[in-house]
Amino acid sequence: MAAAQTETMQFLKPAQERVEAALALQKELLETYEQASRDWLARVQTEAALWSDLAKKLVATRSVPEALEAYGECLSAQMKMTAEDGQHLFNDWQRVTQKVTKSLGNGNGWAGRSR
């Protein structure tokens, strides 16, 4: 009976290793997604503040050139933020891809080993 139990445990060990690796990957990805979510929320708040400041500046302007200057500054800041967004998105995607690739290529990954 003990021999059969040992044999069963040996049979199930690779499956258990794959499940543990998949859970570890899932945890790492969740942490990565949570950090990206916090970063994007901060970005949205920054943009909201940018446009709110523009509204305040426009209310305080006394001439069309002054209003156009305020709008131009805001638009310039928005374009810079948009470029940074692209870089952040690329970096976030790269982190996720690296985690998945590392998990699949380490030999203990949830992709498993052929038998």
Phi, psi and omega per residue, in radians:
M1 nan -0.758 -3.139
A2 -1.135 -0.635 3.129
A3 -1.142 -0.700 3.114
A4 -1.139 -0.701 3.124
Q5 -1.147 -0.728 3.105
T6 -1.113 -0.725 3.119
E7 -1.119 -0.720 3.106
T8 -1.109 -0.747 3.136
M9 -1.097 -0.707 3.111
Q10 -1.133 -0.640 3.132
F11 -1.168 -0.669 -3.076
L12 -1.479 -0.252 -3.070
K13 -0.999 -0.817 3.118
P14 -1.051 -0.674 3.115
A15 -1.146 -0.716 3.120
Q16 -1.107 -0.719 3.120
E17 -1.097 -0.704 3.126
R18 -1.162 -0.702 3.119
V19 -1.117 -0.772 3.128
E20 -1.115 -0.710 3.111
A21 -1.144 -0.705 3.117
A22 -1.129 -0.712 3.113
L23 -1.148 -0.693 3.101
A24 -1.115 -0.743 3.099
L25 -1.101 -0.768 3.131
Q26 -1.041 -0.732 3.125
K27 -1.116 -0.795 3.128
E28 -1.084 -0.752 3.129
L29 -1.138 -0.712 3.107
L30 -1.068 -0.748 3.099
E31 -1.093 -0.714 3.115
T32 -1.122 -0.783 3.128
Y33 -1.108 -0.700 3.135
E34 -1.119 -0.730 3.116
Q35 -1.137 -0.755 3.112
A36 -1.082 -0.697 3.118
S37 -1.091 -0.759 3.092
R38 -1.096 -0.717 3.129
D39 -1.094 -0.768 -3.122
W40 -1.218 -0.602 3.079
L41 -1.114 -0.748 3.092
A42 -1.080 -0.674 3.133
R43 -1.126 -0.750 3.118
V44 -1.091 -0.722 3.121
Q45 -1.127 -0.675 3.106
T46 -1.117 -0.743 3.130
E47 -1.175 -0.688 3.096
A48 -1.062 -0.724 3.108
A49 -1.133 -0.668 3.129
L50 -1.041 -0.864 -3.108
W51 -1.251 -0.549 3.068
S52 -1.140 -0.730 3.093
D53 -1.108 -0.658 3.093
L54 -1.070 -0.773 3.135
A55 -1.029 -0.745 3.117
K56 -1.106 -0.736 3.138
K57 -1.137 -0.714 -3.132
L58 -1.144 -0.633 3.096
V59 -1.134 -0.600 -3.086
A60 -1.512 -0.146 -3.099
T61 -1.237 2.704 -3.123
R62 -2.086 -0.061 -3.134
S63 -2.607 2.826 3.114
V64 -1.128 -0.791 3.118
P65 -1.035 -0.654 3.110
E66 -1.146 -0.700 3.112
A67 -1.170 -0.736 3.124
L68 -1.128 -0.651 3.094
E69 -1.120 -0.777 3.127
A70 -1.090 -0.751 3.130
Y71 -1.142 -0.719 3.123
G72 -1.074 -0.733 3.099
E73 -1.103 -0.734 -3.137
C74 -1.165 -0.754 3.137
L75 -1.120 -0.690 3.095
S76 -1.083 -0.780 3.105
A77 -1.097 -0.690 3.121
Q78 -1.102 -0.744 -3.139
M79 -1.138 -0.697 3.098
K80 -1.105 -0.755 3.127
M81 -1.108 -0.651 3.134
T82 -1.135 -0.718 3.081
A83 -1.094 -0.734 3.098
E84 -1.122 -0.632 3.096
D85 -1.030 -0.756 3.120
G86 -1.052 -0.737 3.128
Q87 -1.164 -0.726 3.111
H88 -1.105 -0.731 3.133
L89 -1.101 -0.766 3.102
F90 -1.057 -0.811 -3.134
N91 -1.097 -0.738 3.118
D92 -1.073 -0.805 -3.134
W93 -1.119 -0.681 3.138
Q94 -1.118 -0.720 3.112
R95 -1.075 -0.779 3.138
V96 -1.110 -0.804 -3.136
T97 -1.062 -0.739 3.128
Q98 -1.107 -0.717 3.137
K99 -1.109 -0.778 -3.136
V100 -1.161 -0.796 -3.138
T101 -1.071 -0.760 3.125
K102 -1.073 -0.746 -3.120
S103 -1.133 -0.701 -3.107
L104 -1.313 -0.435 -3.034
G105 -1.759 0.030 -3.021
N106 -1.554 0.032 3.102
G107 1.468 -0.405 3.068
N108 -1.882 0.111 -3.043
G109 -1.131 2.922 -3.099
W110 -1.286 -0.136 3.070
A111 -1.204 -0.395 3.028
G112 1.482 3.008 3.109
R113 -2.001 2.529 3.119
S114 -1.294 2.521 -3.138
R115 -1.986 nan nan
